[in-house]
Amino acid sequence: MENKTARLTVLIDPARKQAFEKLCHAQDTTPSQVMRRLIRDFLVEHGVKYAPTPVKKTRK
């Protein structure tokens, strides 16, 4: 899983949001998971390379 370090706000009309959330629920996924997959696929499609932020280890 990717490290959650940034927030992306997307504005869409309420009817589209409701339809998207309903479809995500029907496919047993979350809107966030779908958007992360969309962004990853879009970057790959356009050959964009990036280094994911490393996960910080916690000390016990």
BAFI-3210 file (N, C-alpha, C; in Angstrom, 3 decimals, decimal comma, padded with zeros to 6 digits):
// residues 60
n [1|2|3|4|5|6|7|8|9|10|11|12|13|14|15|16|17|18|19|20|21|22|23|24|25|26|27|28|29|30|31|32|33|34|35|36|37|38|39|40|41|42|43|44|45|46|47|48|49|50|51|52|53|54|55|56|57|58|59|60]
n.u [000,844|000,441|002,120|000,235|000,295|-000,546|-003,292|-005,868|-008,222|-011,233|-013,652|-016,896|-020,121|-022,993|-024,746|-023,158|-021,137|-022,582|-023,386|-020,870|-019,891|-021,813|-021,337|-018,693|-019,130|-020,702|-018,788|-017,180|-015,109|-013,329|-013,940|-011,524|-009,568|-010,069|-009,465|-006,720|-005,722|-006,435|-004,795|-002,206|-002,252|-002,557|-000,166|001,682|000,806|001,602|004,284|005,508|007,857|008,329|009,384|008,129|007,117|009,087|008,093|007,913|009,659|008,623|009,801|010,097]
n.v [-001,187|002,246|005,029|007,264|010,497|012,860|014,931|014,981|016,966|016,686|018,146|017,365|016,948|016,383|014,204|012,617|011,937|010,402|008,246|007,200|006,437|004,507|002,567|001,876|000,738|-001,463|-002,931|-003,680|-001,954|001,090|004,609|006,020|004,020|003,437|005,899|006,147|003,977|004,823|007,107|005,938|004,248|006,181|007,625|005,596|005,037|007,341|007,270|008,355|008,583|008,033|008,272|006,501|007,719|006,785|004,460|005,364|003,922|002,845|003,129|000,774]
n.w [000,000|-000,662|000,851|002,716|002,199|001,093|000,100|-002,315|-003,732|-005,417|-007,379|-008,249|-009,821|-007,715|-008,459|-010,135|-008,353|-006,497|-008,131|-008,780|-006,231|-005,603|-007,588|-006,928|-004,391|-005,157|-006,446|-004,429|-003,550|-002,752|-003,356|-003,110|-003,543|-006,217|-007,427|-006,776|-008,255|-010,837|-011,087|-010,850|-013,153|-015,165|-014,940|-015,638|-018,250|-019,546|-019,272|-017,010|-014,501|-011,048|-007,652|-005,073|-001,847|000,882|003,463|006,798|009,473|012,664|015,993|018,636]
ca.u [000,000|001,188|002,121|-000,755|000,943|-001,105|-004,729|-006,271|-009,649|-011,824|-015,033|-017,764|-021,518|-023,493|-025,312|-022,031|-020,482|-023,436|-023,296|-019,518|-019,834|-022,672|-020,612|-017,560|-019,679|-021,133|-017,589|-016,453|-013,905|-013,627|-013,595|-010,093|-008,798|-010,256|-008,721|-005,283|-005,435|-006,525|-003,599|-001,070|-002,361|-002,350|001,277|002,324|000,412|002,345|005,712|006,016|008,539|008,362|009,831|007,158|007,648|009,333|007,317|008,764|009,594|008,453|010,625|009,348]
ca.v [000,000|003,486|005,875|008,334|011,723|014,051|014,889|015,536|017,271|016,708|018,634|016,832|017,202|015,410|013,001|011,809|011,415|009,348|007,105|006,658|005,756|003,318|001,590|001,405|-000,154|-002,687|-003,671|-003,920|-001,131|002,442|005,640|006,341|002,973|003,608|007,090|005,836|003,115|005,680|007,949|005,065|003,844|007,368|007,891|004,546|005,246|008,471|007,053|009,209|007,853|008,730|007,447|006,581|008,151|005,609|004,334|005,572|002,844|003,324|002,436|000,209]
ca.w [000,000|-000,730|002,037|002,546|002,636|000,459|-000,185|-003,599|-003,701|-006,748|-007,350|-009,291|-009,482|-006,732|-009,073|-010,610|-007,142|-005,958|-009,040|-008,625|-004,940|-005,688|-008,394|-006,119|-003,374|-005,838|-006,830|-003,183|-003,518|-002,293|-004,335|-002,992|-004,212|-007,665|-007,848|-006,735|-009,404|-012,017|-011,143|-011,178|-014,556|-015,995|-014,934|-016,427|-019,645|-020,099|-019,047|-015,930|-013,431|-009,768|-006,536|-003,977|-000,561|001,731|004,674|007,969|010,456|014,028|016,983|019,756]
c.u [000,879|001,084|001,170|-000,174|000,320|-002,580|-004,973|-007,779|-010,158|-013,272|-015,794|-019,214|-022,045|-024,052|-024,204|-021,303|-021,283|-023,353|-021,943|-019,403|-020,661|-021,966|-019,422|-018,043|-020,078|-019,941|-016,672|-015,091|-014,305|-013,304|-012,105|-009,230|-008,886|-009,443|-007,207|-004,882|-005,460|-005,255|-002,367|-001,085|-002,085|-000,857|002,030|002,047|001,231|003,838|006,318|006,604|008,509|008,833|008,816|007,853|007,874|008,482|008,265|008,551|009,464|009,295|009,748|010,053]
c.v [001,236|004,244|007,041|009,630|012,979|013,839|015,566|015,748|017,403|017,153|018,065|017,079|016,074|014,117|012,069|011,173|010,247|008,081|006,410|005,871|004,474|002,215|001,023|000,405|-001,499|-003,558|-003,923|-003,218|000,243|003,442|005,998|005,304|003,116|004,803|006,844|004,970|003,930|006,523|007,116|004,690|005,002|007,706|006,868|004,754|006,342|008,413|007,920|008,324|008,698|007,751|007,590|007,011|006,926|005,639|004,486|004,433|003,457|002,480|001,937|000,466]
c.w [000,000|000,577|001,809|003,089|002,065|000,165|-001,534|-003,542|-005,126|-006,615|-008,541|-008,867|-008,586|-007,342|-009,558|-009,424|-006,576|-006,823|-008,906|-007,323|-004,953|-006,476|-007,619|-005,076|-003,993|-006,224|-005,633|-003,171|-002,994|-003,397|-004,284|-003,697|-005,727|-008,163|-007,813|-007,918|-010,702|-012,181|-011,496|-012,651|-015,506|-016,077|-015,784|-017,915|-020,311|-019,785|-017,967|-014,837|-012,165|-008,707|-005,413|-002,677|000,311|003,002|005,859|008,959|011,847|014,969|018,102|021,048]
res [m|e|n|k|t|a|r|l|t|v|l|i|d|p|a|r|k|q|a|f|e|k|l|c|h|a|q|d|t|t|p|s|q|v|m|r|r|l|i|r|d|f|l|v|e|h|g|v|k|y|a|p|t|p|v|k|k|t|r|k]
***
